[in-house]
Amino acid sequence: MIMVSVGVFVFGIIYSVLLSFTNAKLFPKFNFIGLDQYERLWGETRWLVSVENIWIFGVLIIVFQMTLGYLLAVFIDQRIKQEDAFRTIFLYPFSMSLVVTGLVWQWMLDPNLGFSSAMQKLGFESFVFAPLVHQSTAIYGLVMGGVWNGVGVTMAILLAGLRGIDAEIWRATRVDGIPAWRAYLYIALPMIRGALATALILQCTSIVRVYDLVIAMTQGGPGIATQMPAIFVIEHITNRQNVALGMAAASMMLLPIVVLLAIKSAADWHAKSRREQRAA
């Protein structure tokens, strides 16, 4: 069963990449035209905007999710009371679909509802917080929804890493009088590289294929201000009936994930080799 699943997955990737070198339109066909689709792709304004947006969205998501996720993990690691309840609260947004998350944040960021309405009712009549309305700020509204949805699972991964640190190390830091914040920043953080790498790869994967959240919150607007590569791919395969160009875009989306996985695999292999050398 595993071999069948892997085979279908690999076949799908190879099939998609091959189609990107053809001139397939509505239906797939293997009339190869070289790199023409990639040249056309990087000349498309909509694609260039999508790439710029995914970089802005991705960098901000990674920074905020890793920072807040680690802070929440440190908070939970203090063996606080009602730990299970707090973990459930922090993980709850991740259990919601991105469509629901997008609709919730669309409502909260609506200028006539949500934050703006609540603040105006409290007496701040001139208060307006509606980032989704303006092209220059809409991408940051998406970041808010994305961070809210994913920070909990980042917290869970990093907490697992912290709980895997030997208790003797924590006792040694207390004996040496090292402040807790320094211990978590300079001692614990480097020791959970595996958990950090796992969280990073999961975040990068979700960033590259982000679609539901954008459609639910902005539908790629205003204008094309929040267009993403996944939207570009879906639109060209379905509405615009250009399978080859859509597959070229999908292949470009796959590239950074392959690079990240290759880097992680090389790092794991290097770490394993060093451990074996020490053991020998």
C-alpha positions as CSV (number, residue, x, y, z in Angstrom):
1,M,0.0,0.0,0.0
2,I,2.8,2.4,0.9
3,M,4.6,1.6,-2.4
4,V,1.4,2.3,-4.4
5,S,1.0,5.6,-2.6
6,V,4.6,6.6,-3.2
7,G,4.4,5.5,-6.8
8,V,1.3,7.5,-7.5
9,F,2.9,10.6,-5.8
10,V,6.1,10.3,-7.8
11,F,4.2,9.6,-11.0
12,G,2.1,12.7,-10.5
13,I,5.1,14.9,-10.0
14,I,6.9,13.5,-13.1
15,Y,3.7,13.8,-15.2
16,S,3.2,17.4,-14.1
17,V,6.7,18.4,-14.8
18,L,6.6,16.8,-18.3
19,L,3.4,18.7,-19.1
20,S,5.1,22.0,-18.3
21,F,7.4,21.4,-21.3
22,T,4.4,21.0,-23.7
23,N,1.8,23.3,-25.2
24,A,-1.2,21.5,-23.6
25,K,-4.3,23.7,-23.3
26,L,-7.6,22.3,-22.2
27,F,-6.5,18.6,-22.3
28,P,-3.0,17.2,-21.6
29,K,-0.9,16.4,-24.6
30,F,2.7,15.7,-25.1
31,N,3.7,18.2,-27.9
32,F,7.1,19.3,-26.4
33,I,8.1,22.9,-26.9
34,G,11.1,23.2,-24.5
35,L,11.2,26.0,-22.0
36,D,8.7,28.2,-23.7
37,Q,6.1,27.9,-20.9
38,Y,8.7,28.9,-18.3
39,E,9.7,32.0,-20.4
40,R,6.0,33.0,-20.7
41,L,5.5,32.3,-17.0
42,W,8.2,34.7,-15.9
43,G,6.8,37.4,-18.2
44,E,3.3,37.2,-16.7
45,T,2.6,40.2,-14.4
46,R,0.1,38.1,-12.3
47,W,2.8,35.4,-11.7
48,L,5.4,38.0,-10.7
49,V,2.9,39.6,-8.2
50,S,2.2,36.1,-6.9
51,V,5.8,35.4,-6.3
52,E,6.4,38.7,-4.6
53,N,3.3,38.1,-2.4
54,I,4.4,34.6,-1.4
55,W,7.8,35.9,-0.3
56,I,6.2,38.6,1.8
57,F,3.6,36.3,3.2
58,G,6.1,33.5,3.8
59,V,8.8,35.5,5.5
60,L,6.3,37.1,7.9
61,I,4.5,33.8,8.6
62,I,7.8,32.1,9.4
63,V,9.1,34.9,11.6
64,F,5.9,35.3,13.6
65,Q,5.0,31.6,13.9
66,M,8.5,30.5,15.0
67,T,8.8,33.4,17.4
68,L,5.3,33.1,19.0
69,G,5.4,29.3,18.8
70,Y,8.6,29.2,20.7
71,L,7.4,31.7,23.3
72,L,4.2,29.7,23.8
73,A,6.2,26.5,24.0
74,V,8.4,28.0,26.7
75,F,5.3,29.2,28.6
76,I,3.8,25.7,28.5
77,D,7.1,24.1,29.5
78,Q,6.9,25.8,32.9
79,R,4.6,23.0,34.0
80,I,1.8,25.5,34.5
81,K,-1.6,24.6,36.0
82,Q,-4.3,23.6,33.4
83,E,-1.5,22.8,30.9
84,D,-3.9,20.5,28.9
85,A,-6.5,23.3,28.7
86,F,-3.9,25.8,27.4
87,R,-2.5,23.4,24.8
88,T,-6.1,22.7,23.6
89,I,-6.8,26.5,23.3
90,F,-3.6,27.1,21.4
91,L,-4.1,24.1,19.1
92,Y,-7.8,24.7,18.4
93,P,-7.3,27.1,15.5
94,F,-5.2,24.5,13.6
95,S,-8.1,22.1,13.8
96,M,-10.3,24.5,11.8
97,S,-10.2,24.4,8.0
98,L,-8.4,27.3,6.3
99,V,-11.7,28.3,4.7
100,V,-13.4,28.7,8.1
101,T,-10.3,30.6,9.4
102,G,-10.4,32.9,6.4
103,L,-14.1,33.6,6.8
104,V,-13.6,34.4,10.5
105,W,-10.8,36.8,9.9
106,Q,-12.6,38.3,6.9
107,W,-15.4,39.2,9.3
108,M,-13.1,40.4,12.1
109,L,-11.2,42.7,9.6
110,D,-14.4,44.0,7.9
111,P,-14.5,47.8,8.4
112,N,-18.2,47.6,9.3
113,L,-17.9,44.6,11.7
114,G,-15.3,43.0,13.9
115,F,-12.5,45.1,15.4
116,S,-13.5,48.4,13.8
117,S,-17.1,48.1,15.0
118,A,-16.2,46.9,18.5
119,M,-13.8,49.9,19.0
120,Q,-16.3,52.4,17.6
121,K,-18.9,51.1,20.0
122,L,-16.5,51.7,22.8
123,G,-16.3,55.3,21.9
124,F,-13.4,55.4,19.5
125,E,-15.6,56.6,16.6
126,S,-12.8,57.4,14.2
127,F,-11.0,54.0,14.7
128,V,-10.8,52.0,11.5
129,F,-8.8,48.8,11.1
130,A,-9.5,47.3,7.7
131,P,-6.3,46.0,6.1
132,L,-8.1,43.8,3.6
133,V,-9.7,46.8,1.9
134,H,-6.5,48.4,0.6
135,Q,-4.1,46.8,-1.9
136,S,-1.0,47.9,0.1
137,T,-2.1,46.3,3.4
138,A,-4.3,43.3,2.3
139,I,-1.3,40.9,2.4
140,Y,-0.8,41.7,6.1
141,G,-4.4,40.8,6.9
142,L,-3.7,37.4,5.4
143,V,-0.6,37.1,7.6
144,M,-2.8,37.6,10.7
145,G,-5.1,34.9,9.7
146,G,-2.3,32.5,8.8
147,V,-0.4,33.1,12.0
148,W,-3.5,32.5,14.1
149,N,-4.2,29.3,12.3
150,G,-0.7,27.8,12.4
151,V,1.1,29.0,15.5
152,G,-0.4,26.3,17.7
153,V,1.0,23.4,15.8
154,T,4.4,25.2,15.8
155,M,4.1,25.5,19.6
156,A,3.4,21.8,19.9
157,I,6.4,20.7,17.8
158,L,8.8,23.0,19.7
159,L,7.3,22.0,23.0
160,A,8.0,18.3,22.2
161,G,11.6,19.3,21.4
162,L,11.9,21.1,24.8
163,R,10.4,18.2,26.7
164,G,13.1,16.0,25.1
165,I,16.0,17.9,26.7
166,D,17.6,15.9,29.5
167,A,16.5,17.1,32.9
168,E,20.1,17.2,34.1
169,I,20.8,20.0,31.7
170,W,18.1,22.1,33.3
171,R,19.4,21.3,36.8
172,A,22.9,22.3,35.7
173,T,21.6,25.7,34.5
174,R,19.9,26.4,37.8
175,V,23.0,25.4,39.8
176,D,25.2,27.7,37.7
177,G,22.7,30.5,38.2
178,I,21.9,31.0,34.6
179,P,18.6,33.0,34.1
180,A,15.8,31.0,32.6
181,W,15.5,33.3,29.5
182,R,19.2,32.8,28.7
183,A,18.9,29.0,29.2
184,Y,16.0,28.9,26.8
185,L,17.7,31.2,24.2
186,Y,21.3,30.0,24.3
187,I,21.1,26.4,25.5
188,A,17.7,25.0,24.8
189,L,17.2,26.6,21.4
190,P,20.3,25.1,19.7
191,M,19.4,21.7,21.2
192,I,16.1,21.4,19.5
193,R,17.4,21.9,15.9
194,G,15.4,18.9,14.8
195,A,12.1,20.3,16.0
196,L,12.9,23.7,14.5
197,A,13.7,22.1,11.1
198,T,10.4,20.1,11.2
199,A,8.4,23.1,12.1
200,L,10.1,25.1,9.4
201,I,9.5,22.5,6.6
202,L,5.8,22.2,7.6
203,Q,5.4,26.0,7.5
204,C,7.2,26.3,4.1
205,T,5.0,23.5,2.7
206,S,1.8,25.2,3.9
207,I,3.0,28.6,2.6
208,V,3.8,27.4,-0.9
209,R,0.4,25.8,-1.3
210,V,-1.7,28.5,0.4
211,Y,-5.0,28.8,-1.4
212,D,-8.0,28.3,0.8
213,L,-7.1,31.1,3.2
214,V,-6.7,33.6,0.4
215,I,-9.9,32.6,-1.4
216,A,-11.9,32.8,1.8
217,M,-10.4,36.2,2.9
218,T,-9.8,38.2,-0.3
219,Q,-10.3,36.0,-3.4
220,G,-6.9,37.3,-4.5
221,G,-7.9,40.9,-4.3
222,P,-8.3,43.8,-4.1
223,G,-7.3,43.6,-7.8
224,I,-4.4,41.1,-7.7
225,A,-2.9,42.4,-4.5
226,T,-3.1,39.0,-2.7
227,Q,-2.6,36.7,-5.7
228,M,-0.7,33.6,-4.7
229,P,1.1,30.9,-6.9
230,A,-1.5,28.3,-6.0
231,I,-4.3,30.5,-7.2
232,F,-2.4,31.2,-10.5
233,V,-2.0,27.4,-11.0
234,I,-5.7,26.6,-10.3
235,E,-6.9,29.5,-12.5
236,H,-4.8,28.4,-15.5
237,I,-5.7,24.8,-15.3
238,T,-9.4,25.4,-14.9
239,N,-10.7,28.9,-15.9
240,R,-8.0,29.9,-18.4
241,Q,-7.6,26.3,-19.8
242,N,-3.8,26.5,-20.1
243,V,-2.7,23.2,-18.5
244,A,1.0,23.6,-19.6
245,L,1.4,27.0,-18.1
246,G,-0.3,26.0,-14.9
247,M,2.0,23.0,-14.6
248,A,5.0,25.2,-15.2
249,A,3.9,27.3,-12.3
250,A,3.3,24.2,-10.2
251,S,6.8,23.0,-11.0
252,M,8.2,26.3,-9.8
253,M,6.2,25.9,-6.6
254,L,7.7,22.5,-6.0
255,L,11.3,23.6,-6.4
256,P,11.8,25.4,-3.0
257,I,10.3,22.4,-1.1
258,V,12.7,20.0,-2.9
259,V,15.6,22.3,-2.1
260,L,14.6,22.5,1.6
261,L,14.2,18.7,1.9
262,A,17.6,18.2,0.2
263,I,19.2,20.6,2.7
264,K,17.6,18.9,5.7
265,S,18.6,15.4,4.4
266,A,22.2,16.5,3.9
267,A,22.2,18.1,7.4
268,D,20.8,14.9,8.9
269,W,23.3,12.7,7.1
270,H,26.2,15.0,8.2
271,A,25.0,14.9,11.8
272,K,24.7,11.1,11.7
273,S,28.2,10.8,10.2
274,R,29.6,13.0,13.0
275,R,27.9,10.9,15.7
276,E,29.3,7.7,14.1
277,Q,32.8,9.2,14.1
278,R,32.6,10.1,17.7
279,A,31.3,6.6,18.6
280,A,34.2,5.0,16.7
